[in-house]
Amino acid sequence: MALLRTKLDNGLQVLIRESHAAPVVSVWAWYRAGVRNERQGITGISHWVEHMLFKGSERWPEGAADEAVAREGGISNGMTWYDFTTYFETLPAHKISLALDIESDRMRNAAFDPEAVESERTVIISERQGNENSPHFLLSEEVSAAAFRVHPYGHETLGHLCDLQTMTRAMLHDYYRTHYAPNNAILAIAGDFNAGEIERITERYFGGIEAGPEIPPVTAVEPPQRGERRVVVEGAGQTDYLTVAYHIPPARHEDFFALTVLNAVLAGASGFLVGGGGITNHTSRLYQALVEKEFAIDVSGGLMTTVDPGLYQLTATAWPGRALPDVETALRVEIERLQESPVTQAELEKAQQQARALFAYASESTTHQAFWLGYSEIFADYEWFTRYLDNLAAVTTEDVQRVAQTYLRSQNRTTGWYLAKKAGF
């Protein structure tokens, strides 16, 4: 069935899609509250507030909602990313009211008990410190910070330790009351139901919630990068890592699809935030040039699917005994080859096929269908999702070469090394 789209008087966007493939329903509540909405002093606040909304309310005390969903054989979870925070429940279709009850309550009635805030501060800080044991995290954080001088995308979802240590309960609650409001939210529902009936039920659960204050605008615009930036991170470990990042347009830009194909050619098609798949990157150019020739143990690439211009990142794990300058040179040779000559038609078609397959994996279940209803609406609109395959198929060999020349320039590049201090660090 076609998408049913409506907007409540309080500003809540509602997207409903019937899908009778299985007797289940998936409900996702999306908020435009993520890294993009943060500033120095409150970095990591979106992630912390996400945690607090699992701490419950008067109606749904901590753990009660999860237990109720589990009793019905359902699943639930939440996540925070660059442009959003979201929560979802997937349940038997006749239990949709349970999901709507949980999410409408979460939207306005989270308790933010002071003791729970302090307890969660310890959890969040511990999560941050645990990630600091990962060379990948440390390198990615430094590369992003160097690539973004102005835009909030330059800091991690977990935020800076100094902010996690000093944020107050009042700051968290104020952020919640501002950003977790119907006028800043999208409700995405897919499953085995009558769309018109679900529209009426949704109005009953969410229509009475008052709109929040005007959302503070995000005015940060990253200026063009005018020369390569380089960072070096030293840390414990036995392995060196290389990350190369390039500024790219936002997901709604027409070049995003050519960049998706370019990534599949270079590093193998990368997945989405949901779904899976068994596709390897062993036929990609970088795998053959770096891994098969023992410059790297592995190599990967990925695009930021974001509201504002993001990054395209390539990461390689150095082969034991290989110096990072050698790994970097081998990687750059492949990028220059892509810029100088178009990919073959066979490479193009294989890359498009891989990207299509991963997209299929990421949209096959009812849960994933509801995910895409809201996710694509965050950074573009649902038509981005419905036209994804057509836009991939329209990419030509000339398009791939053009975006390689346009975006994979040295002036647009941030290069990061992680140097493992194997002894005496």
N, C-alpha and C positions, 0 to 999 in steps of 0.2 A: 504494500500500500504506500501511497505517497506520504510524504512527511506532513504532519499536522503541526503548524507553528502558531503559537498564540503568545500574548503578553498580558499579564494581569495588571490591574490598576496600580499596584504597588511597584511596578517595573520589572517583576520577575519574568524572564524569558522562559518559555516552556516549549520543548520540542518532543513530539510524540510520534513513534513509528511502530505500527503493527508488524509483527513477525510471528507467523504461526508455525515455524519449523519445530518448536519445542514448547512444552507447557510451562514456560518460565517467563519471568519478567526481570529486568534490570533497571534500577533507578540510580542515576548519578546526579549529585548536586555539585555544581561548579561555582567557584568564586574567583573573581579577577583579583586575586591576592597571592602574589608570589614574589620572587626575587625582584622583579621589575618594579614593585611598589615600595621597596625598602630604601632606606638611606643610612648614612653613617650614624651610628648610635642605636639603630634598631635592626641591623642586619641579622637575619635568622628569625625574625619575629613571625613570619608566616608559618614556618615549620613548627615553631614553638606553639603557636595558636592551634595549629592542626592537632598537635598532641593533646592540648587542653580540651579540645572538643570531644576527645575520647574519654575524658574524665567524668563526663556525664552531667546531668541536670537533676532537678527535683523529680521530674517525671521519669527520667531514665537514668538512674544512678550508675556509677562507673561499672562497666561490665554487663549491665542488664540488657542493653540493646544487642550486643554481640551474642549473648546467650540466647536471646529471643530469636535472632536470625538463625543461629546454629540449630536450635530445636526444630526449626522448620526445614532443615536440610539445606539452608542457604549459606552464602558467603558474604563477607563485607570487609571493607578496608578503606584506606584513604592515602593520599599522597600530596606532596607539595613540589612544585617545579618552578621554572623561570617566570611563567605568566599566570599561574593558577594554583589553587588548592582545591581538591575534590574528594568527595566521599561517595561510596556506592554500596548498594545491597543487590544481590541477585537471589531471587526466591521463586518458589512455585507461584505460578501466575495468580492464583486466587489469594495470595498473601501480599499483594501489592500495597494494601493499606498499611501494613506494618512498616514497610520501607518509607512511605510518605509520612507516617507519624514520626518516625525516628528523625528524618531529615528536616521536617518542619520545626520540630522541637530544637534540634541542633542549631538551626539558623538564628534563634533568638534567645534561648534559655540556658545556655551553657553556664555552669556555676562559677568557674574560676576561683575555687576555694583557695584562700591564701596558702594554706599548708600544702595543697596539691601543686600550686605554682612553684613553691620552693623545692618540693620533692622532684618535680619535673625539670627544674633547673639543673639538678644533679644529673639526671638522665641525659639531658641534651648536651651538657658539657662533656659527659663521659662519651657520648656518641661522637662528638667533635674530636676529642682526644684519641679515641680509637681509630678514627679515620686518618689521623696524623701519623699513624704507623704504616700507612700505605704510601709507597712512592708515587703511585698513580694519582692519588688525591693531592699530595703535596705539589707535584709537578703541574697538574691541571689547575690548581688554585693560582699558582704563580703565573702561568701562561695567560689565564683569563684576566688576572689583575693587570698584567702588562698590556694585553690587547685592548682592554676597555679602560680608558682614563676617566671617562665621564659617566657612562651608562651603568646602572646598577647590575647588569649582567656580569660585571667584573668580579662580583663576590659569590661565594658558594651558598647553596641553599641553607647549609648549617649555620652560616653567619660567622662573624669574628668572635673570638673568645672574650675579648673585652666587653662586647655588647651583651653576650650571654651572661656575663658576670654582673652586669649593672642594670639590665632592664627590670622594671618593676611590674607588679601585678596590675597597677593602674594603666601602664603603657600597653600591656597585652590586652586588657579588657577594652580599652579605647579603640585599639586597632580592630578588635573583634566587632565592636558595635558599629564601627564605620564600614568595614569591608564585608562583613558577613550579613549583608542585608539583601532583601529581594531585588532592589534596584542595581545590585552589583553581582547578580547570580543568574545562572542558567540551570534549569531543571531538564535533564535529558532522560527519556523513558523509552525503552524498547521491549517488546515482548508479545505474548499471546493474550490479546485483549481487544476490546472495541475502543478505538481511539477517542471517539466522542464521549464515551462513558468515562474514560480516564481523564479527559479534560475537565469534566464536571467534578470528579473526585479531587483532582489537583486543586481546583479553585477552593474547595471546601477546606483543605488542609493548609493552603498557603495564602489564600486571599485575604485573610484577616491580619496578616503580619504587616506592620507599618514599614514603609520605606525608610531607609537610613538617611544620614546626611549626604550631602554631595561628596562624591569620591575625589580625593586630592588628585589632580592630573599628574601624569608622568611627563615631564617636560624635557628630560635629559635626551640629548641627541649626540651620539658619538661622532666627533669630527673625523674627517678622512685621515687615515694613517699615511704619513709621508716618508716612511722609511722603515726598514726592518727593525724589529725589536728583539732582543735576546735576553733570556734569563737562564741562570744556572742554579740548580738546587743541589745541595750536598746532603746526604743522609745515610743512615745505616742500610745495609743490604749487600747482596752479592751481584746485583744486576743493574746495568745502566739502561735508561729509557730516553727516548726522543719523542717530543711532541711538536708538531708544526701546525699552526692555526692561521686561517685566512678569514678576513671579514667577508660575509656574504649577505645578500638581501634577506628580508623577512620571508616567511613561508608563503605569503600570498603573492609574492613577486613571480612573474612568468619565468624567470631564470632558475627558480628553485627546482623545477623538474629536470632541466638539463644538468644541474648540479647533482641531482639524485642519480642520474645515469652516469655522470662522470665519476662519482664515488664508487658505483658498482664496477666500473671499468678498472679504476685504480686499486681499490682496496676490498672489493666485494660488497654486495648490497648490505646495508645496515638495517636493523629492525626498528620497531617503534616502541612506545612505552608499554604496549600490551602485545600479546601474541608471542609466537615463537617461530619455530621452523628449523629444518635441518640443513639449510644451505651453507656450504663452506665457501671460503674465498680463495681456494687453491688455484683457480684459473685466473685470478686477478693479476694485473701487471705487477703490483708491488709484492705480492706473494712470490711470484716467479723470480723477480729481480732481487728481493731482499732475503726471503726465507730459503728458497731453493739454493741460492748462492751463498748461504750462511753469513749474511750480514745481520740478520735478525731472527729471533726465535718465532716471533709472530708480528703481525701488522694489522691495523684496523683503521677504519675511518667512519666519521659520522657528521651529520648536519644538525645544527640547532633548528628546530621547528618552532619559531618564535614570532611574537607580535612585531618586535622591532628587529633591525638587522642583527644577525648573530654571527656564529663562527662555524667554519668547516675545519675539523681537526683530524689530523693523521697521527697515529701513535705507533711506535715500533719499540719492541724489546730487543736490546742488543744481543747478538750472539756472543757467548762466552769468549772473551779474548779480543773481541772486535771493538775498536775505538769508535766513539760516537761520531767524530768527523767523517769516518768512512761510511757509517750508516746513513748519515745526513746526505752525503754526496750521492750515494746510490739512489736515495729517494728523490733527490732533486733531478737527477738524470731522467727519471721516469716522468716527472712533471714537465720537464722541458720537452721531452719527446711528444707528450700529449699536446703541448702548445704548438709545436712545429709541424705536426702532421695529423690529419684527422684519423680517428679510430676507424677500424675496418667495419664494414656493414655487419659482419658476423659478430664482432665484439659488441657492437651496439645492440643487436638483437638479443644476445645472451644477457647483457646487462639489464635490458628492459624486462626480459623474462624473469631474472632473479628478483628484480624490484617488485614485479607484479606478484610473484609467489609470496614474498614476505608480506606484502600488503594483504594478500588473501588470508594468510595465517593470522594477521592482526585484525581481521574483520569478520571471522567466520562464526563466532558464537554470539548469543544474545547479549552477553556482557560486553563484548567488544563492539557490537553494533551501537549499544547505548553510549559507550565510551566515545566513539567517533562523532555521535550527534553533538556532544558537548565540546569535545576537544577541538574539532575543526571550527566550531563557532567562536572559540576563544581567540584564535589568531586570524581567522578569515570568516568563513561561513560554511554551512553544510554542503554547498555546491562544490567546495574545494575537495571534499571527500568523494562526492558522486562523480566528479570529473577527473579524479586522480589518474585512473588508468588511461583515459583518452589523452590527457596531457603528457603522460609518459610516452605513449605510442607516437605522439607528434614530434618527439625530440629527434633531431637528425645528427649525423656525424659532424656536420658543420656547427651545430649548436654546441656540441660537447667541446669542440676545439675553441669556439668563441668564448665560452664561459671560463675555460682554462686560461685563456689569454687575458680575460678581463679581471678575474678574481685571484688567480694563483700567481700573482706578481710578487716579486721580492719586496716591493714597497708596502705591500698589503699583508705581510707575513710577520708572525711572532713565533720565534723558535725557542723551545725550551729543552734543556738537558737536565736529566737527573743523574748525578754521579754518585755511585755507591761507594761509601767509605768502608772498605772491607775489613780494615783493622785500624785500631788506634783512633776511632772517631769518638 
